[in-house]
Amino acid sequence: MDLFEQLRAETRPAHDAIERLPAARAMIDGTIARDDYTELLARLYWVHEVFEDEVCRHPELASVWPVEATRAAAIANDLKALGAQQSPTPPDAIVAWADRIRTWAETNPAVWGGVGYVLEGSRMGSRMLVAPLSLALSVAVEAGTGLDYHREGCDDPGGRWRRVRTAIATLDRTAADRDALVYGAVATFEMMTAVHADSDYVADACFQVPVLANLDGSI
């Protein structure tokens, strides 16, 4: 099976689960409260910060990953524009997710490519959120108003994603690489389900990735 067909198929259940969450529906409907949105952004910041740090730590990934495929800085700018504070430490669920991915990466760093598939692929959905969020937050669709994280999805919508796909495809060399890529994507979608849920869920979540749980005895 083609790599990206497999990634889409394996992550579909978790992707659909996120779209059914109240916070996701409120963003799409343009009804999310500002505090709820900035709390979500503050959690998302740590997801991207962890990933971007790990890209720098793994030369194999850093050598192919597009330099413009980063999003943590945009979130930091949005939080500042919306008058919100960034939490000093990531939620427990994000720490648990990062530990699982790092454990796999000890033997196959390609797992981080699966993470990048989710985080950069989400720019596509971001394009659909710009207009409703501008209404919900009462801000203009301009740079620096608090929408940069999603607004950047409208910039170079096809070119960046093609470059990211090319980078991910270069990591798909062996069966072990494929397992790592798919595991990283599924685990990240599972974690993003918690990130988009309420704060208590994020603090208490314990992740399972049943489809891939037996691929590696260390995970």
Rosetta blueprint (number, residue, H / E / L):
1 M L
2 D L
3 L H
4 F H
5 E H
6 Q H
7 L H
8 R H
9 A H
10 E H
11 T H
12 R H
13 P H
14 A H
15 H H
16 D H
17 A H
18 I H
19 E H
20 R H
21 L L
22 P H
23 A H
24 A H
25 R H
26 A H
27 M H
28 I H
29 D H
30 G L
31 T L
32 I L
33 A L
34 R H
35 D H
36 D H
37 Y H
38 T H
39 E H
40 L H
41 L H
42 A H
43 R H
44 L H
45 Y H
46 W H
47 V H
48 H H
49 E H
50 V H
51 F H
52 E H
53 D H
54 E H
55 V H
56 C H
57 R H
58 H L
59 P H
60 E H
61 L H
62 A H
63 S L
64 V L
65 W L
66 P L
67 V L
68 E L
69 A L
70 T L
71 R L
72 A H
73 A H
74 A H
75 I H
76 A H
77 N H
78 D H
79 L H
80 K H
81 A H
82 L L
83 G L
84 A L
85 Q L
86 Q L
87 S L
88 P L
89 T L
90 P L
91 P L
92 D H
93 A H
94 I H
95 V H
96 A H
97 W H
98 A H
99 D H
100 R H
101 I H
102 R H
103 T H
104 W H
105 A H
106 E L
107 T L
108 N L
109 P L
110 A L
111 V H
112 W H
113 G H
114 G H
115 V H
116 G H
117 Y H
118 V H
119 L H
120 E H
121 G H
122 S H
123 R H
124 M H
125 G H
126 S H
127 R H
128 M H
129 L H
130 V H
131 A H
132 P H
133 L H
134 S H
135 L H
136 A H
137 L H
138 S L
139 V L
140 A L
141 V L
142 E L
143 A L
144 G L
145 T L
146 G L
147 L L
148 D H
149 Y H
150 H H
151 R H
152 E H
153 G H
154 C H
155 D L
156 D L
157 P L
158 G L
159 G H
160 R H
161 W H
162 R H
163 R H
164 V H
165 R H
166 T H
167 A H
168 I H
169 A H
170 T H
171 L L
172 D L
173 R L
174 T L
175 A H
176 A H
177 D H
178 R H
179 D H
180 A H
181 L H
182 V H
183 Y H
184 G H
185 A H
186 V H
187 A H
188 T H
189 F H
190 E H
191 M H
192 M H
193 T H
194 A H
195 V H
196 H L
197 A L
198 D L
199 S H
200 D H
201 Y H
202 V H
203 A H
204 D H
205 A L
206 C L
207 F L
208 Q L
209 V L
210 P L
211 V L
212 L L
213 A L
214 N L
215 L L
216 D L
217 G L
218 S L
219 I L
